[in-house]
Amino acid sequence: MTRLSLALLLPAALLAQSGAGEWKTYGQNSLGWRYSELNQIDTTSVARLAPRWIFQSGMTGGFETTPLVFNGQMFIAGPSNNSWALDLLTGKPLWHVKKTPPGRLNLCCGEVNRGFAMLGDRLFRVNIEGTLVALDIRTGATLWETKLADHKKGYSATAAPLIANNLVITGIAGAEFGTRGFVDAYNPETGKLVWRFNTVPGEGEPGSETWSGESWKLGGGSTWITGTYDPALNLIYWGIGNPGPDMDGDVRRGDNLYSCSVVALDAGTGKLKWYYQFTPHDVHDWDAISDPVLVDLTIAGRAVKALIQANRNGFFYALDRTTGKVLVAKTYTKVTWAKGIGPDGRPILIPGQDPTEEGNLVCPGLGGGHNWSATAYSPQTGLYYFNSSEDCHLFFKTKQGFTEGQWYQASNVEGPRGAHGTGRILAVDPTTGETKWHFDMVSSTSAGALATAGGLVFSADGQGYLIAFDARTGKVLWKFQTGGGIAAPPVSYALDGKQYIAIAAGGSIMTFALQ
Amino acid sequence: MQFKFLSVLALSVACFAQKNPFTGDASAVEAGRLLFRISCAGCHGLHAMGGRGGPDLTRGTYSTGDADRDLYSKISNGVPGTEMPSFREPLDDSNIWRLVTYVRSLSHAGGAAIKGDRVAGEKLFWGKGSCGQCHRVGMRGTAIGPDLTRAGKQRSLAYLRESVVSPDADLTPGYATIAVVTRDGAKISGVEKGFDNFSARLMDLSGRYYSFLKDNVTSMEREYRSLMPSNYGRMFSPRELDDLLAYLASLGGEQ
């Protein structure tokens, strides 16, 4: 078949929208939907889905990347500063570049990377040691590399950058090392910093009063998952991570802004438009880094521009994305720390949930109800799809001195004896927070979700299964054992009249199309 | 010149590593306890009595040597062939010594003294208890249940006692029970060899291996109970239990 024949398979209106067959940004669109308008693979035909090619990277795993797809090529930002361009038809590599990471890195979670951003003839990625890199899309050659922060102090970078207002927006990781987070905007041509938003306010700045003493200096608040962008409002939305040290809140009394918040930033200046703090004074490591997805909803009869997030603290939220006001807040997993969210937007706390010397059992656990993995919104079903961890942990607190560049969590968690955490994939109605269906899993998954116009939701598990669900009912319609643990989200694209699904599994990239 | 300098440096580090500068220092014990909670409790347990991965450190004897310098060396360098990593990077010399001081302080507070007769316990293990039908010690026995070759180094006496009399209390990961009901109604259960969202693999007590796809069976469950009989607390007299535990506690990997 030719590319032209795709027009016969897809509604003309969909083809008229540019990019229906491509995947050019982390969340498929800047709103973070992860929704493909392709519908060749649907609830009936998905039974005929079969592998087309496998690219073996030679690495043992650790892929958390969202592949970008356009111009007949696939672009992979892999672990340990590896990047590839692949031929979309055959999977053969067109170029591969690698920059060996420095020997001594202070990382929480491996040398992972979650993907590229693209603008014009350039790709942008972060390297694990905390740099932002522009690559020539034709060769992979480095055009510029800008240091975001000092890796010796515990900073690192893992998230896919976001293009907004013709700037390259990036975050930073490292809140477990007593760092101070930020969201940065860079000039795509030169790599020069245009603006920085510090996620922990400095002395005298608004919000600094929410940190006791000089605790703000080690305040954490990293920004390790890609935000979203509403071009109409020219606002960037970014989730902020936990305060530091994670579990000893005694040394940082106060709400600890803007940790565990979502911030709305003017894309031109980086100025704070509004913020909403999901978990004031967090002591359970519940970063607010889940995708902040931008959807227009009708809630209680009123049309609203919403921001939805399945927060790590166990609540699903819908906020008014013009003001930050809470519209919906409802638990989607077992929650023991709060009775609900009050009319003032603050959680109604249940006493006695803080970490202790001997351990305090709290739900959700350290990883939260939903963690970083990519979520999907389907305008076809109106449902929001994400995974959850059904788990609780004993949270411990230990006095810990700070040493620059060293782990500063004070202290850790354990699974309660005899308990065995499981996982779910959920479909939630974002206008009410009601769970419409769920699929129980033997363990939680880090793989993300993809929704398609074929009435499907794709996700995967850590044991290697790529799974297709009926988006309306949650029924498993197809599955495939890829042979490698999956911790990355699937994407969909079209080539020569065929719709494809692609996903990183183990150390490989696999693609699928109808037989 | 450079070589000479390095040699002197290496010698001075080696000398430093021989002697614990905090012996008898109560503040070092407390500092070591806090460090232990941060860096070690995840594997060795909050009170150092052994977690699922790391050995019990409260018994005053360690698989890699009992002197302070042995402990220092293992914390600093790690233990090859085990999950114990090197802590030389995150912890400096003085903090490693504080950890050593804390761990040494635990040796008298360790679990109950071992009362039984090890030799009698060995006979019970291989004889009356038939434990070798499911457990391996060194080259003897059968590896259907957990390998006990190093059980004495890996677990506290209290934990071993609980495992004998209440096998369901804390399952060794990977040793749950898989229960499958086939389409024709047959019930098959065995030790977990693999379990995921769409398939299950198991071995029954006779050593027969099974593999099932969820789509092809009536039900497929992972049950967090042990296939080990739960009547050893009644089968053995208190004295026999002590003997058996003395044997298990003696298992340190020696052939």
Contacts between the chains, C-beta under 8 A, distances in Angstrom:
chain1	res1	chain2	res2	distance
A	104	B	89	7.3
A	358	B	46	7.6
A	359	B	46	7.0
A	396	B	37	6.7
A	396	B	41	7.5
A	396	B	46	7.1
A	398	B	34	5.5
A	398	B	37	4.3
A	398	B	38	5.8
A	399	B	34	5.8
A	400	B	34	6.7
A	400	B	38	5.8
A	406	B	90	6.1
A	407	B	38	7.5
A	407	B	90	6.5
A	409	B	38	7.4
A	410	B	38	7.2
A	411	B	37	5.3
A	411	B	38	5.2
A	411	B	41	7.7
A	412	B	37	7.6
A	412	B	38	7.1
A	412	B	41	6.8
A	412	B	42	6.0
A	414	B	41	7.9
A	414	B	42	7.6
A	414	B	46	7.3
A	417	B	170	5.9
A	418	B	169	7.5
A	418	B	170	6.8
A	418	B	224	7.1
A	420	B	224	6.0
A	441	B	197	5.4
A	442	B	195	6.1
A	442	B	196	5.9
A	442	B	197	5.7
A	442	B	222	6.9
A	461	B	196	7.0
A	461	B	197	5.6
A	463	B	196	3.9
A	463	B	197	6.8
A	464	B	196	7.9
A	465	B	196	6.9
A	465	B	197	6.0
A	465	B	198	6.0
A	467	B	197	7.7
A	479	B	198	6.0
A	481	B	198	7.8
